[in-house]
Amino acid sequence: MYSLQTISYTGALASIALAYPTIHQRDSTNKLTVYWGAEDATTTLSDVCSDDSYQIVNLAFVSYFNGDGGYPTLSLSTLDGPSQAQQDAGATSLQDGSSLVDAIQACQSSEKLVIMSLGGDVGYSDVTFSGDDQANEVADMLWSLFGGGTDESINPLRPFGDVKLDGFDIGFKLTVHVHTDNESGDPTGYSTFVSRLRSNFAQDSSKTYYLTAAPQCVYPDKSIPLDVCQQLDYVWVQFYNNGDCDVAQSGFIDAVQNWSEGIGDAKLFIGAIASDANGDEGYLDSDTFASALQQVGDLGLSNFGGAMLWEAQLAVNNNNYHWDIVTALLGHSEVLN
């Protein structure tokens, strides 16, 4: 049995690739999603994209819809300031993401989805809408900045150039010790926002786009109503920082079943934190989380999609926590240690 302390990162990945199915062999219900970009650059996006554990990567975050010059604020911690074109347009709250283009393309080439998450640290973000008109305007702006939009006035400002991301993760909020979804509790405009994005997606037949969200496990989450969740592709519920409905707590299974029923055809992911390094409540060691995932699998839910982890660097720094979780999702009884 290999020890993670005594083999290199690259060697470990090679061992896993030989022993377990690759991303292309996985069942569609065994996806592992991860957030990246909120910590420092120790674990790069290239590292995440070369790790076969993950199938979906959420970039964290677009933190404001109405930043400098009326443009969104991009807050990826690994990036510096705006590009020259962004500065010239007054869009100084955007960032030059050209350094991430190769990594994003590598992710997409290996059939990983790269999704732009909208939200951020409470007190340093605002992803609410004043009404439906603003929701439509923001949807169009984000589509032109990150998706397949063709607005010629926006095109020079695109953080990742011609690269089209694979969708949007709506309203994710990060607070001190708590990760929540649109913590204001104000869902105004979100149904309109989702509908407008769907309409925009239909204009680009070159690829498939996705909409996701990460509500809290307390059911229902008033910040993202069920009628909005039912319009999404993936819903990764945060089963942590919420007491009884946290993973392995007394209300966990009931909450899982409620969410499964409440989100319709959207795929349900079990969200967890990959480390207790930031003081979050509800952290579980990988064996306990893996056991909980087995419990969920035994429920036979038709829309069970897999698991979500916050956050990529936390997982790596916690003895590659994610390797144990993907092993559990793939249905293997042996866990690397």
N, C-alpha and C positions, 0 to 999 in steps of 0.2 A: 504494500500500500504506500503510495507516495505521500510525502509530507509537504504541505504548502509552504512551510518555512524553508525547505531545502531544495526546492526546484525553482527555476526561473519562471517569470510570468509567461514568456513565450513558450517554454517547454510545457508548462501546465496546460496552456491552450491546445498545444499539439496533442497531449495525452487525452484531453477531453474529446478532441475531434476524432481520434482513433476509436475511443471507447463508446461514444454516444452518437445518436443521429445528429446530422447537421441541421441547420435552420430549414433547409429545403425538405427534410424528411419529417419535420414535426407535424403533428396533427394541428389543425387550425384552432383547436381549443387550448393549446398549450403554449400560449405566447407569454413572454416576459417583457414588460415595459419598464423603462427607467427614465428618470429626469436627469438632465445634465445641464450645467452652466451656472448653477447657483453657488457652487464652491469655487476654490481657486483652480489653477490649471494643472495641478499635479497629475490628475487623470484627464488626459486630453480627449477631445471628441474622436480623434483617430483611434485612441485606445478602445473607446466604447464601440466604435464601428467595426473594429477588427475582432471583437469578442462575440463569438457565436451564441453566447447566452441570450442576447437580446434580439428581439424582432421589431421593437418600436422604441424610438428615442424622442423624448420631448425636450425641446430647447427652452430653458427657463431664463428670462421671460421677456415678453412685451409687457411693461409694467404700467404704462399710462396710454390711454387712447388719444389724449389731447395734450401732447408735449410741446416743445419749442416749435414755433411756427405753425402750430396746428397739426403737426405730424406726431405719430406714436413715439413712445420712448422704448428703445431696445436696451435691455439691461443684462446682457450676457456678461458675466463677471470676467471672462477671459479676454474680452475685446477692449480696445482702447476707444478713442473718440470717433467722431464722424469723418466720413470721406470728404474730399474737397467739394464734390458735387453736392453733398448733403449740407455742408457749411454754406455754400453759395446760395442754396435755396432756403436757408434759415432753419433747416431740419436738424438742428444741432443735438437733439435728443436721440437721433438715430445713431447707429454705429456702423463702422466699416467692417463688414464681416467677411472680407475677401480671404482672410487667413483661414477660414473654416470651409471654404468652398470645396477643396480637395477631399476633406473628411466627409462632408455631406454627400458628395458624389460617390465616395467609396461605400458609405452606408447604403445609399439607394441602389448601387450596382450589386450589392449583396442581398437585395430584396428586403432591407430594413426600411421601415417608414421613419421619416424625420418630420416631426410635427412641431409647430410653433405654439408654445404655451403662453396664454394671456393671463397675467396676474402678477404676483410678487409679494414682497414683504409688506405687511400691513403698516401703514404710516408712510410708505414709500411707493405706493401704487394706487391706481384707481381704474378699475375696469367695469364701471357701471355706466349706464346710459341715462340721459335726461328724458328720452322718449324714442319712439320708433324712427323718427327722422335721423337722429344721430346714430342709431343702430345701423341703419342702411348705409350712412356715410362711412362709418368705421369699417363695416364689412367690405365696402368697395375699396377703401384705402388699403386694408390689409391684403386683400386679394391682389392688388396691383403691386404691393411691396414684396410679398412673399409667395404668391401663387402664380396663376396663369394670366393675370390681368395685363392689359395692353395699353394702359393709359400712358401716352407718350410723355406727359409732364412728370409722371412718377417714375418711369423706367430708369432714369439716371440715378435715382435715389435708392434703388433696391440694394439692401445690405449684402445680399449674396449673389448679385449680378443676375445672370440668366438662369441660375438654378431655381427650380420650382420646388418648394417644400410640399409635403404630402398632406397638409391639412392644418387644423387649428384645435387646440385644447382650450376650452373656454373657461375663463374666470377663476383659474387656480390662484389661491391666496396662501401666502406663507407668513405666519406670525411667529413671534418669539415663543418657542416651545410648542407651537400649534400650527399645523398646516390645514387650512380650511379653504372653502370654495366660496368666493364672492361674499366675504364675511359681513358685508353691510346688510345682508338679508333682503336687498332690493333687486328683484329679478326683472325690473322694467326693461323692456326692449329686447330681452334675450331671445324670445321666440322669433321676433322679427329678424334679429341678427342671424340666427341659424338659418332661417328661410332664405335670407338674402345670399348668404354664403352658398347654400345649396344651389340657388339659381345661378350664381357665378360659376360654380364648379361645372355646371352643365354646359357652359360655353367652351370648355376646353376638353376635347375628346382624346387628347394625347395621353392622359393618365387618369387614374382614379384618385380622388381626394377624400379625406376622412375628417369627421368631426368627433371630438371626444370631450369628456369633462371628468372632474374628480370631486364629487360631493362628499360630505362627511357621512359617516355611517348611521348617524341618528336619522331615522326614517319618518317622514321625508325631509330632505334638506330644503328649507324654505328659500335658500339663495338660488338654487337651480331647480325649478319646479319639475315635477315628473313629466309634464307635457313637453318640456324642453328635452329632458333626458331621452324621451321616446323618439326624438328626431335624430339622435346621435348614433354613431357606429359603435363606439366603445365607451363604457363608463367604468372608470377605475375608482371605486369607492374607497375612501380613506378610513380603514378599520383600525385607527389608532388616534390617541389624544381625545377620545370620546367616551371613556368609561366602559359601561356594560356592553356596548356593541363592538368593542375592540376585539381583535383576533384572540381567540381562546378564552374570552370572558363569557359570562353567563348568557348574555343576549346576542352573542355573535351569530350563531346559526339562524336564529329567528330573523336577525337583521339581513343576513345573506339571502334568505328566502324572500323576505319582503322586497329587497332591491331587485332580485331576479324577476319577480312578478311585476314590479312597478315600472321597469324600464322597457318593457315590450320586447322588441326584437334586437335591441342593442346588446352587445356582448358585455358581460359583467366580469370585471377584474377585481381581485382581492388586493387592496393596497396596504402596504406595510412600510415601515422605516427600516433601513438597512444597518442602522447603528444607533447607539444611545449617546454618541459623542456630542451632539448638540442639545442634549437635555430633553428630548421629546419623550412624552409618556406613551406607553404601549409598545415599546420595543420588546421583541422576543428573539431568543437565539434561533439560529436557522433550523435546528431540529424541531423546535416547537412550532415554528411557522410552517415547516414542511408537513408536519402532522396535521395542522389545521387545514392545509390545502387538500390533503387526502380526505379529510372529513367532508369538505365542500365537494370534492369529486364524487364521493359516495352518494351525494344527494341526487345525482343524475340530472342536474339542471341543464335544460336544452340550450341556454344562452351563456353558460360558463365559458369565459374566454381565456383565463389565466391569472397572472399576478402582476402587480405594479410595485416598483420600489422607488422610494425617495432615499438616497440620490446616488448617482453612479460612483462618485469619489468616496462617499461614505461606505459603500459596499466593498470597494477595493481595499480601503484602509481597515475594514473589519474582516480580515482574513478571506477576502473574496467571497463574501456572504452570498452573492448572487449565484455562484456555482452550485451551492447546495440547493438553492431554490429551483433553478432550472432542472436539476437532476430530479427533484420531487415532481415537477410538472411533467417531465417525460416519463414518469411512472417507474423509475428504477428504485430498487430497494436499497442499493448501496449508495452511500453519500461519501464524497471525497472528504478526507480530513487530514 
